[in-house]
Amino acid sequence: MLSEKDVIIILDERHYKAIECKATGGNITDIAKASGVSRNTIYKWVELEEFKAEVGRREQEFITASIAMVASYAPTNIKGIQYLAEHAVSEKVRLDARLALLNKTVPNTTKLTLDDTREDSTVNMDVLDGVMDAEDVTG
């Protein structure tokens, strides 16, 4: 005799709406509304192996797409940081931008910080002047 665990569930459109909502962070109420079923039904569905597996696959797709989207902004962001490193009015902003660029091109090489609480909070920019000229960080 087949047990409940031996039965294979075929997921329908309602299941896939619930899976999409759950994979993107929806709570039980959101998932129930999105799929047009009761919250009790959702509580049962989230225990189904087929449902769990599909949610896992969908979450991975969502993560992969999110990483690709963030990565697509990297060149623009690096150019913006490089602009700040060269043109910002504030010495602190220029220093922070140069450190950010340096740490992205050669990770863990600098541990410089600026103590804004000192009376004399000037920074010697000569330390990093060569960074912008020595290497084109935008590739």
NUTI-427638 format. One line per 10 residues: number of its first residue (from 1); their letters; for each residue z, x, y of N, C-alpha, C, CB. Coordinates in nm, 2 decimals. Last residue first. Glycine has a CB too. Layout:
// NUTI-427638
NUM = A = Z X Y Z X Y Z X Y Z X Y; ... $
***
This chain:
// NUTI-427638
139 = GTVDEADMVG = -1.62 3.99 4.88 -1.72 4.02 4.77 -1.85 4.02 4.82 -1.71 3.91 4.66; -1.43 3.98 5.06 -1.50 3.85 5.03 -1.61 3.87 4.93 -1.56 3.80 5.16; -1.32 4.22 5.12 -1.25 4.14 5.02 -1.32 4.01 4.99 -1.12 4.10 5.07; -1.43 4.52 5.15 -1.48 4.39 5.19 -1.42 4.30 5.08 -1.63 4.38 5.19; -1.22 4.79 5.26 -1.27 4.71 5.15 -1.32 4.57 5.20 -1.17 4.69 5.04; -1.16 4.92 5.49 -1.17 5.00 5.36 -1.24 4.92 5.25 -1.03 5.05 5.32; -1.11 4.75 5.70 -1.23 4.83 5.70 -1.26 4.89 5.56 -1.22 4.94 5.81; -0.88 4.62 5.63 -0.99 4.54 5.66 -1.12 4.62 5.66 -0.98 4.47 5.79; -0.70 4.84 5.60 -0.73 4.75 5.49 -0.86 4.67 5.52 -0.61 4.65 5.48; -0.65 4.99 5.82 -0.76 5.04 5.74 -0.79 4.94 5.63 -0.72 5.17 5.68 $
129 = DLVDMNVTSD = -0.42 4.87 5.93 -0.54 4.87 6.00 -0.66 4.90 5.92 -0.54 4.96 6.12; -0.16 4.87 5.83 -0.27 4.80 5.75 -0.40 4.80 5.82 -0.22 4.66 5.73; -0.02 5.04 6.00 0.00 5.05 5.85 -0.12 4.99 5.78 0.13 4.99 5.81; -0.07 4.96 6.25 -0.14 5.08 6.21 -0.13 5.09 6.05 -0.09 5.20 6.27; 0.11 4.77 6.33 -0.01 4.72 6.26 -0.10 4.84 6.21 -0.10 4.64 6.35; 0.43 4.75 6.33 0.33 4.85 6.35 0.21 4.82 6.27 0.39 4.99 6.31; 0.58 4.48 6.50 0.53 4.53 6.37 0.42 4.64 6.40 0.47 4.42 6.28; 0.88 4.37 6.66 0.74 4.42 6.66 0.70 4.48 6.53 0.72 4.52 6.78; 1.12 4.26 6.71 1.05 4.21 6.59 0.90 4.26 6.60 1.06 4.06 6.58; 1.41 4.33 6.81 1.28 4.40 6.82 1.20 4.37 6.70 1.30 4.56 6.84 $
119 = ERTDDLTLKT = 1.61 4.17 6.71 1.57 4.16 6.85 1.44 4.22 6.88 1.68 4.23 6.94; 1.55 4.00 6.40 1.58 4.12 6.48 1.54 4.10 6.62 1.51 4.25 6.42; 1.46 3.79 6.27 1.59 3.77 6.33 1.63 3.89 6.41 1.69 3.75 6.23; 1.23 3.83 6.13 1.21 3.77 6.26 1.35 3.76 6.33 1.15 3.63 6.25; 1.13 4.08 5.95 1.26 4.02 5.98 1.25 3.96 6.12 1.38 4.12 5.96; 0.87 4.08 5.72 0.91 4.09 5.86 1.03 4.02 5.89 0.79 4.04 5.95; 0.80 4.28 5.44 0.84 4.16 5.50 0.88 4.19 5.64 0.96 4.09 5.42; 0.61 4.42 5.17 0.65 4.43 5.31 0.69 4.29 5.36 0.54 4.48 5.40; 0.53 4.50 4.92 0.65 4.41 4.93 0.70 4.41 5.07 0.76 4.46 4.83; 0.22 4.55 4.76 0.30 4.55 4.88 0.42 4.46 4.86 0.22 4.51 5.00 $
109 = TNPVTKNLLA = 0.10 4.53 4.51 0.11 4.66 4.57 0.19 4.66 4.70 -0.03 4.70 4.61; 0.05 4.30 4.36 0.18 4.36 4.35 0.18 4.50 4.41 0.21 4.37 4.20; -0.31 4.32 4.33 -0.19 4.25 4.32 -0.07 4.34 4.31 -0.19 4.16 4.20; -0.55 4.37 4.53 -0.47 4.47 4.45 -0.33 4.41 4.43 -0.47 4.61 4.52; -0.64 4.13 4.64 -0.74 4.23 4.59 -0.67 4.34 4.50 -0.81 4.30 4.71; -0.42 3.99 4.71 -0.52 3.93 4.63 -0.62 4.03 4.57 -0.59 3.82 4.71; -0.28 4.17 4.87 -0.22 4.13 4.74 -0.32 4.06 4.65 -0.10 4.04 4.77; -0.46 4.18 5.09 -0.43 4.30 5.01 -0.37 4.27 4.87 -0.33 4.40 5.08; -0.44 3.92 5.18 -0.57 3.98 5.14 -0.55 4.10 5.05 -0.66 4.01 5.25; -0.17 3.92 5.25 -0.22 3.82 5.16 -0.35 3.87 5.10 -0.24 3.68 5.22 $
99 = LRADLRVKES = -0.16 4.12 5.45 -0.08 4.13 5.32 -0.13 4.04 5.21 0.07 4.11 5.35; -0.32 3.99 5.64 -0.36 4.12 5.58 -0.29 4.15 5.45 -0.33 4.24 5.68; -0.16 3.77 5.70 -0.29 3.75 5.65 -0.34 3.88 5.58 -0.39 3.71 5.76; 0.07 3.90 5.80 0.08 3.81 5.68 -0.05 3.79 5.62 0.14 3.68 5.72; -0.04 4.03 6.03 0.02 4.11 5.92 0.03 4.02 5.79 0.17 4.15 5.96; -0.12 3.81 6.18 -0.22 3.91 6.14 -0.17 3.99 6.02 -0.25 4.00 6.25; 0.12 3.68 6.22 0.02 3.61 6.14 -0.09 3.71 6.09 -0.05 3.50 6.23; 0.26 3.88 6.37 0.31 3.84 6.24 0.20 3.77 6.15 0.43 3.75 6.26; 0.11 3.89 6.60 0.11 4.01 6.51 0.16 3.97 6.37 0.20 4.12 6.57; -0.09 3.62 6.71 0.04 3.67 6.66 0.03 3.79 6.57 0.11 3.55 6.59 $
89 = VAHEALYQIG = -0.36 3.57 6.73 -0.29 3.62 6.84 -0.16 3.68 6.80 -0.27 3.51 6.94; -0.60 3.67 6.48 -0.49 3.59 6.52 -0.42 3.65 6.64 -0.39 3.58 6.40; -0.82 3.83 6.39 -0.83 3.76 6.52 -0.70 3.69 6.57 -0.94 3.67 6.53; -0.79 3.94 6.13 -0.86 4.01 6.24 -0.84 3.96 6.38 -1.01 4.02 6.21; -0.66 3.76 5.98 -0.61 3.90 5.98 -0.67 3.98 6.09 -0.65 3.96 5.85; -0.81 3.53 6.02 -0.68 3.54 6.08 -0.63 3.68 6.09 -0.58 3.45 6.00; -1.04 3.60 5.87 -1.05 3.58 6.02 -0.91 3.59 6.08 -1.11 3.44 6.04; -0.92 3.62 5.62 -0.97 3.74 5.68 -0.99 3.72 5.83 -1.11 3.77 5.61; -0.86 3.35 5.58 -0.75 3.44 5.59 -0.80 3.57 5.65 -0.69 3.47 5.45; -1.13 3.25 5.57 -1.03 3.20 5.68 -0.91 3.30 5.69 -0.98 3.06 5.64 $
79 = KINTPAYSAV = -1.22 3.38 5.35 -1.29 3.41 5.48 -1.19 3.36 5.59 -1.42 3.33 5.49; -1.06 3.26 5.16 -1.05 3.40 5.18 -1.11 3.44 5.31 -1.12 3.48 5.07; -1.15 2.99 5.17 -1.01 3.03 5.21 -0.99 3.18 5.24 -0.91 2.98 5.10; -1.41 3.02 5.08 -1.38 2.97 5.22 -1.24 3.01 5.26 -1.40 2.82 5.22; -1.36 3.11 4.81 -1.44 3.19 4.91 -1.41 3.15 5.06 -1.58 3.19 4.88; -1.20 2.89 4.70 -1.15 3.03 4.72 -1.23 3.11 4.82 -1.15 3.10 4.59; -1.29 2.64 4.63 -1.25 2.66 4.77 -1.21 2.80 4.80 -1.13 2.57 4.80; -1.33 2.65 4.36 -1.45 2.64 4.45 -1.42 2.66 4.60 -1.52 2.50 4.43; -1.08 2.64 4.26 -1.15 2.77 4.26 -1.27 2.77 4.35 -1.19 2.81 4.12; -1.03 2.37 4.28 -0.95 2.46 4.36 -1.02 2.59 4.37 -0.81 2.48 4.30 $
69 = MAISATIFEQ = -1.22 2.27 4.09 -1.23 2.23 4.23 -1.15 2.33 4.32 -1.17 2.09 4.24; -1.13 2.40 3.85 -1.26 2.43 3.90 -1.28 2.39 4.05 -1.37 2.35 3.82; -0.88 2.27 3.83 -0.88 2.41 3.85 -1.02 2.45 3.91 -0.86 2.49 3.72; -0.97 2.00 3.79 -0.88 2.04 3.91 -0.89 2.19 3.94 -0.74 1.99 3.89; -1.10 2.02 3.54 -1.17 1.98 3.66 -1.10 2.02 3.79 -1.20 1.83 3.66; -0.88 2.09 3.38 -0.99 2.18 3.39 -1.07 2.15 3.52 -1.08 2.17 3.27; -0.72 1.86 3.41 -0.67 2.00 3.45 -0.78 2.09 3.47 -0.57 2.05 3.35; -0.88 1.67 3.30 -0.84 1.65 3.43 -0.79 1.79 3.49 -0.73 1.55 3.44; -0.90 1.76 3.03 -1.02 1.75 3.12 -0.99 1.75 3.26 -1.10 1.62 3.08; -0.63 1.74 2.96 -0.69 1.87 2.96 -0.82 1.87 3.05 -0.72 1.92 2.82 $
59 = ERRGVEAKFE = -0.61 1.46 2.97 -0.53 1.54 3.06 -0.59 1.68 3.07 -0.38 1.55 3.01; -0.78 1.39 2.76 -0.81 1.35 2.90 -0.73 1.43 3.00 -0.78 1.20 2.92; -0.64 1.49 2.54 -0.78 1.54 2.57 -0.81 1.51 2.72 -0.88 1.47 2.48; -0.40 1.34 2.56 -0.40 1.49 2.57 -0.54 1.54 2.60 -0.35 1.54 2.43; -0.51 1.08 2.52 -0.44 1.12 2.65 -0.44 1.27 2.67 -0.29 1.06 2.65; -0.59 1.11 2.26 -0.69 1.09 2.36 -0.63 1.12 2.50 -0.74 0.94 2.36; -0.35 1.15 2.13 -0.45 1.25 2.12 -0.55 1.24 2.23 -0.52 1.25 1.98; -0.22 0.91 2.18 -0.16 1.03 2.23 -0.27 1.14 2.23 -0.04 1.07 2.14; -0.39 0.73 2.05 -0.37 0.72 2.19 -0.32 0.85 2.25 -0.27 0.60 2.22; -0.36 0.81 1.79 -0.50 0.81 1.85 -0.49 0.81 2.00 -0.58 0.70 1.80 $
49 = ELEVWKYITN = -0.09 0.76 1.74 -0.14 0.90 1.74 -0.27 0.91 1.81 -0.15 0.95 1.59; 0.11 0.55 1.95 -0.01 0.56 1.85 -0.06 0.70 1.86 -0.12 0.46 1.88; 0.28 0.52 2.15 0.33 0.58 2.03 0.22 0.60 1.92 0.44 0.49 1.97; 0.16 0.39 2.35 0.19 0.53 2.38 0.25 0.60 2.25 0.28 0.55 2.49; 0.15 0.13 2.25 0.03 0.21 2.25 0.06 0.36 2.26 -0.07 0.17 2.36; 0.40 0.03 2.30 0.36 0.04 2.17 0.24 0.14 2.16 0.31 -0.09 2.11; 0.41 0.03 2.58 0.51 0.11 2.51 0.47 0.13 2.36 0.64 0.03 2.52; 0.19 -0.15 2.62 0.18 -0.01 2.66 0.28 0.08 2.59 0.19 0.01 2.81; 0.31 -0.39 2.54 0.20 -0.34 2.47 0.18 -0.19 2.50 0.07 -0.42 2.51; 0.51 -0.41 2.74 0.55 -0.40 2.60 0.44 -0.34 2.52 0.60 -0.53 2.54 $
39 = RSVGSAKAID = 0.35 -0.46 2.97 0.42 -0.33 2.96 0.47 -0.30 2.81 0.55 -0.33 3.05; 0.04 -0.62 2.87 0.18 -0.62 2.91 0.24 -0.48 2.90 0.26 -0.72 2.82; -0.29 -0.54 3.02 -0.20 -0.58 2.91 -0.05 -0.57 2.96 -0.22 -0.49 2.78; -0.48 -0.43 3.19 -0.47 -0.58 3.17 -0.39 -0.62 3.05 -0.61 -0.63 3.16; -0.49 -0.17 3.26 -0.56 -0.21 3.14 -0.55 -0.36 3.11 -0.49 -0.13 3.02; -0.36 -0.15 3.51 -0.50 -0.10 3.49 -0.57 -0.15 3.37 -0.49 0.05 3.49; -0.11 -0.26 3.44 -0.20 -0.33 3.54 -0.34 -0.29 3.52 -0.15 -0.31 3.68; -0.02 -0.07 3.26 -0.03 -0.21 3.22 -0.13 -0.28 3.31 0.11 -0.28 3.21; -0.01 0.16 3.43 -0.10 0.16 3.31 -0.12 0.02 3.26 -0.03 0.24 3.20; 0.19 0.08 3.62 0.05 0.11 3.66 -0.05 0.10 3.54 0.04 0.25 3.72 $
29 = TINGGTAKCE = 0.41 0.06 3.44 0.36 -0.06 3.51 0.22 -0.04 3.56 0.45 -0.08 3.64; 0.43 0.33 3.35 0.41 0.22 3.25 0.35 0.09 3.33 0.53 0.18 3.18; 0.25 0.54 3.58 0.37 0.50 3.51 0.34 0.38 3.42 0.49 0.46 3.61; -0.01 0.79 3.59 0.04 0.65 3.61 0.17 0.62 3.53 -0.07 0.56 3.57; -0.13 1.04 3.56 0.01 1.03 3.61 0.06 0.89 3.63 0.01 1.10 3.73; -0.37 1.06 3.43 -0.37 1.10 3.57 -0.23 1.07 3.64 -0.48 1.02 3.65; -0.32 0.96 3.18 -0.36 1.10 3.19 -0.35 1.15 3.34 -0.50 1.12 3.14; -0.28 0.69 3.24 -0.17 0.77 3.19 -0.20 0.92 3.21 -0.13 0.74 3.04; -0.54 0.61 3.31 -0.43 0.59 3.40 -0.31 0.68 3.37 -0.38 0.44 3.41; -0.68 0.66 3.08 -0.72 0.72 3.20 -0.60 0.72 3.30 -0.84 0.65 3.26 $
19 = IAKYHREDLI = -0.55 0.50 2.90 -0.55 0.64 2.88 -0.58 0.71 3.01 -0.65 0.68 2.77; -0.61 0.24 3.00 -0.47 0.29 2.99 -0.46 0.44 2.98 -0.40 0.22 2.87; -0.88 0.25 2.95 -0.83 0.23 3.09 -0.69 0.28 3.10 -0.85 0.08 3.14; -0.88 0.27 2.67 -0.94 0.38 2.76 -0.90 0.37 2.90 -1.09 0.38 2.74; -0.77 0.02 2.60 -0.70 0.15 2.56 -0.75 0.26 2.66 -0.73 0.18 2.42; -0.97 -0.15 2.69 -0.84 -0.16 2.75 -0.76 -0.03 2.72 -0.76 -0.28 2.69; -1.19 -0.07 2.52 -1.20 -0.05 2.66 -1.06 -0.05 2.73 -1.29 -0.15 2.73; -1.02 0.05 2.22 -1.12 -0.03 2.29 -1.11 0.00 2.44 -1.10 -0.18 2.27; -0.98 0.25 1.93 -0.95 0.23 2.07 -1.06 0.15 2.14 -0.93 0.36 2.15; -0.88 0.17 1.62 -1.00 0.19 1.70 -0.97 0.15 1.85 -1.12 0.11 1.64 $
9 = IIVDKESLM = -0.64 0.32 1.42 -0.66 0.23 1.53 -0.79 0.27 1.60 -0.54 0.23 1.63; -0.58 0.33 1.08 -0.65 0.40 1.19 -0.68 0.29 1.30 -0.78 0.47 1.14; -0.28 0.33 0.91 -0.39 0.25 0.97 -0.45 0.33 1.08 -0.33 0.11 1.01; -0.06 0.48 0.84 -0.19 0.51 0.77 -0.31 0.43 0.83 -0.17 0.47 0.62; 0.15 0.38 0.97 0.10 0.51 1.01 -0.03 0.54 0.95 0.20 0.61 0.98; 0.21 0.14 0.83 0.16 0.13 0.97 0.10 0.26 1.02 0.27 0.09 1.06; 0.08 0.20 0.50 0.19 0.19 0.60 0.13 0.17 0.73 0.29 0.30 0.59; -0.08 0.05 0.22 -0.09 0.13 0.35 0.03 0.10 0.44 -0.22 0.10 0.42; 0.00 0.08 -0.12 0.00 0.00 0.00 0.00 0.09 0.12 0.12 -0.10 0.00 $
***
